[in-house]
Amino acid sequence: MKLETTVEKIKDAVSRVQKVSAKNLSLPILENVLLLAEKNTLTLRSTNLHVGVEVSVPVKIETEGTILVKLDVFASIVSGLSAEHKIKLEVVENTLLITTEKSSMNIKLFPHDDFPSLPRVEDANTFSLPVDILLEGVSSVVYAASSSDIKPEISSVYIYSENNEIVFVATDSFRLAEKRIPAGSVADFPGIIIPIKNIQECIKIFTGINGSVEVSLGQNQISLQAEDIYFTSRIVDGNYPDYKQIIPKDSKTSAVVLKDELIQSLRLVNVFSDKFNQVLMSVDKAGGSIHIHSRNTDVGENKTAVDAVVDGDNIESYLNHKYLTDAFSSLHGDSISFSFTEKNKPCIVRSVGDTSFFYLIMPMNR
């Protein structure tokens, strides 16, 4: 193999494939990156068996070929080439010779025959989805997914289409986040359950990409392709919980607070909360406020009041304050509304004037 390209193009490709690589003691071959040079294109492939990615770069090829090198070594070299413009890659005996205007180095090659290929989805249901919708939707809910693998369905992000909207959902059974984004002419597609770790890697890889991504759905596999990037992941073969059943149909008490004031009050709460991150939120209609009470026997006690516009009866609920903090990045706007039905029923959190996102928090038992 012998080729020439720019450092900038190689850097971008390496940074994307590096996001799915991981130390693997049982399969050390996965710590490498495959470089395939053919038809004036250099394709870099990386996989951890759960997900895989290929990034293609236009190059000037003198000799085609396929090689396998240590990804962390190759990435360290490329990231250090800040001033150079051109880069040449050439196989010399059992090494890869890397040459720029100012540097020359070689690294060891490894046998590439056993490096995994990436699956192509057969008999696929294919549709296009704007990249910005995918990024916004997933980032709005992913923090609410379960971090445990015991129940694969909820340690995932659920994506489906409904009424010309793309709906993104995540839950860990203690809280739930849903984001709806108008999708215009995007065709209807069945629900997709993508493991949380896989979808997080997908988002990292496609960040900075414009336009649309072509999504292909198979029985147990999904692939996404945009520009010169091909990403594939397994999907969970199962049914997502019917989460709409737990959403309260009405509200007996609502309270609207300024987002910045709530954030400030929760910073104090964090100092005094117990190991369960539990706080007592009490809605006071007469006083026009929400009182937040936290207590830690090893630290002390804190009571903070936040001005609120209250409609309905006084009510109190024990909530996990870190769950609230997690959702702030998805709650756009200056004001946040809390809706309560009963003391031991879920609380709904929204941004005032924004119907595209809601956040449900289950109360904590004393």
N, C-alpha and C positions, 0 to 999 in steps of 0.2 A: 504494500500500500504506500502510495506517495501522493500527497495533495497539499494544496495551499488555500488559505482562507484568511479572514480577519480575526483578530483577538476578540473583538466585541461580540461577534456572532458565536464564537466558541464559548465565551464566558456565559452568555445568556443561556445557551443550551445546557451547559454543565450545571448551572445553578438550578435549572428546572429538574433535570434527571436526578440530581443529588437529593432532592426532597423525598424520594421514595426509597432511598437506600438505607440500610441499617446493618449494624453489626450482627452477624448470624454465625454463632459458634457451630451449629450443626450443619450449615450449608455455607461455608466460607466463599463459595463461588459467587454468591449474591452480593458480596461486597465489591464486586467489579462492575465496570461499565463496558458494554459491547459497542465497538465503533465499526460501522459498516459503510464502506465507501463504494458507491456505484452510481453511474449515470449523473455525474456532476452533483451528487448529493451525499453528504455525510450524515448518517443517522446514528444517534446515540440512544442506547437502550438500557434501562435500569428497571429492576423489579425486586420486590420482597415476597413474591408469590401471592400476596393479598391484593396488591395493585401493581400495575406496570405502566411505564411511560416510554414513548419514543419521541425524540425531538429531531427534526431534520434541518440541516443547514446547507445552503448552496455553497459549493466549493469548486475549485479548479483541480480536477483529478488528472494525475499523470499515470498512476497505476491503481486499479481497483483492488479492494481487499477487505478482510474482516479480521479484527483483533480484539483482545480482551485485556484491559488494564485495571489496576486498582483505582477505584473511583476517588477515594479520599486523596491519594497521591496526585492523580491527574487534576483534581479540582484545586488543590493547593498550588500547583504549578500555574495553572491558568489564572487563578485569582491574583497571583503575584505579578502578572504581566500587564502593568497599568499603562506604561508609556508607549509600548510597541504597537504597531498597526497590523502588520502581516505576521502570520504564523504558518510554519510548514511542519507537516507530520510525515515521517517516513519510517518504514520498517527496515531496520538494519539487523540482520541475523535474528536474534530473539529479543530485540529491544525496540522500543519506539523512540526515534530521534525527534526531538522537538526543537525547532530552530526559529528564532526571531531576529530582528535587526541587531539586538544587543545580547542575546542569550542563546546558549546551546546546552541541551541536557538530554539524557536518555533514561527511560524507565523500563522496568522488566515487563515482558508480556506473559500471559497465561493461556493455556489451551482454552479455546472458545467453543468447542464442539458441544459441550454439555450445558452451555448457558441457555436458560429457558427462552423460548419464543413467546411472544405475547398473543393471547387468543384473539381471534376475530369472531365477532358475534354472527352466528349463522341464523337464517330465517328471522331476521331482525325486524322489529317495529321501529322505524326510523323517523325522527322529526328534528326540527331545528329549534334552538332556544338561545335567545340573546345572552351573551356571556355575563353582562351586567346584572341580568335578572337572576342567573344562577348564583353569582357571588353575593348579591344582596340578600337573596332568600335564605341561603344556607347560613350566612353569618348572623342573620337575625334570630336564628333558633338553635343553632348547634350546641350552645352552652347548656341547654336544658336536657340534652340527651343523657342517658345513663352511662356512667363510666365503667360499669361492670358488664362482663360478657355473659353473665348467667342467663339473661333474657336477650338474645340477639335482636329481637324486634324493637326493643326500646333503647338499646345501645346503638341507635341508628338515627338517621334523618329520613323522614317519610315525605315523598314528593308526589303530587298528583295534580291533575287538571280538573277544574270545575268552573262552569259559567264564565268561560273565557279568561280564567285566572289560573296562574300556577300557584299551588298551595304548598308551603313548606311547614312541616310539623316536627317537633321533637319533645319528648317527655321522659322523665325518669320515674314516673308514677307519683312523685311528690309535687311536681310542677309541670306546666305544659306551655309551650310557646308555639303560636301559629302566625305565619306571615303570608299574606295574599298579595300577589303582584299581577296587575292586568297584563295579559300576554297577547292580546289582539288575535292574530290569525293562527296562533300555535294550535296544532291539532290536538284533540283529546288523546290521552295516553293512560294506561293503567298505572296504578300506584307503584312507586319504586321505593324499596327500603334499602338504603345504602349505609353500611356500617360507619359509625362516626369517625373512626381513624382513617378510613378510606376517603370519605368525603372531605375531611380536613386537608388531606394531601392533595386531593383534586383541586381544592380552592387555591392552595399555595401555587400549584403548577399553572393555573389559568389566570392568576392575578396579573394584570398588565396587558392582557390580550383584549383586542377590540373585536366587534362584530358578533357573529353567532357561532355557537358550537353545535355540531351535528351529533345527536344522541341516538345510539342504537341499542335497543333492548332485546336481550335474549332471555332464556328461562332462568339462568343463574348468573348472568353476566351483563354488564353494561359497558359500553365504550363511548368516549367523547372525543371528538376531533375538531380542532380549530386551528386555522393557519397551518403551521408545520408541527403541531403537537398532537400525538395520539395517546390517549389515556384509557386504561381499562381497569375494571374493578369487579369483584364478585358482588352480588346483591343477595340480600337475605330472602330465602324461600320460605315465606310464611305470611301471616295476616297481621297487619298492624292493628293495635287495639282500637275499638270504636270509641275514640276519645270524645266525640260530640255528645255522648250520653252524660258525661259529667259536667258539661258546661251549664251553669245556672241559666234558666230561662228568664228570670226576672231579678229585680234588685230591690231590697227594702231600704238600703242605706247607700248613699254615694257621697264621696268626699273628693274635692279637687284641691290639689296643693301645687305650689311652684316646685318645679323639678330641682332647681339649684338649692332651695331651702331644705328639701328632703335629703339630697345628697349630703349636705353639710351636717344635718342632724345624724345621719347614719354613720358618719365618720366618728362621732362621739360614742355612738352605740357600740361600735366595733371594739372599743377599749374595754367595755364593761360586760359584753355578752358572755354567756356561758359556753361550754364546749359544744353545745348543740346549736349555737348561733341563734338562740331563741330570744325574741323580744315580744312584748305585749303592746299591740297597737289598739288604742282606745279612741273611738270617734266621739267627740263632744259637740253636739249640735248647738247647745246654748252658748258655749264658749267659742264656737267657730274655729275648732282646732282638732288636730290629731295628736294625742299624747303617745309618746314612745318611751317605754320603760324597759330597761335592761338591768340585769343583776348578776353579778359573779361573786360567789362567796369568798373567793381568793383575792379579789380586786376591790370591789365596791359596788356602788349602785348609781344609775343615771336615769333621770327623767327629763325628757325634752319635749317641748310643744312646738308644733308646726301649724301655722295659720292655714285654715281650710274653709272652703265653701261647702257646707254640709246640707244634704237633702235627705230626710228620713229620720229614723230613730237612732239613738245612741247604740253603739255596738262595740264589742272588743273581740280581738282575735290574736292568738299566739302564732307568729310567723317566723320563718327563718330569714333573718335580715340579709344574709349573703345572697339568697335567691333574688331579692329585690335589686341588689347592687349589680348582679350579673346582667339584668335586663336593661339597665340604663342606656346602653349603647344602641338598643333597638327602639327605645322610647324617644321619638323625635318630638321636638316642640318644647315650649316653655312650661306647660302644665301637665300634670299626671292625675288621672282619676282612678279612685278605688271604688269597687262595687262589692257590697256584702249582701248576703241573704240572711244567714243565721250564723251564730257564733262558731259552730263546728262545721260550717260549709265552706267551699272554696271561695277565695277572693279573686276578683278579676281586676287586672291592672291594664290601663290603656293610656295612650297619649291623647289629650283632648284634641278633637278635630281630626284624628287619624283612625280610620276604621280598618286599615290594612293589617294591623298587628294587635294581637291581644296576648296577655300573659296570665296564666291561672296558677295560683299558689294554694296548695292544700294547707289547712291549719295544722299546727302541731298540738299533740295531746299533752296535757299537763301530767 
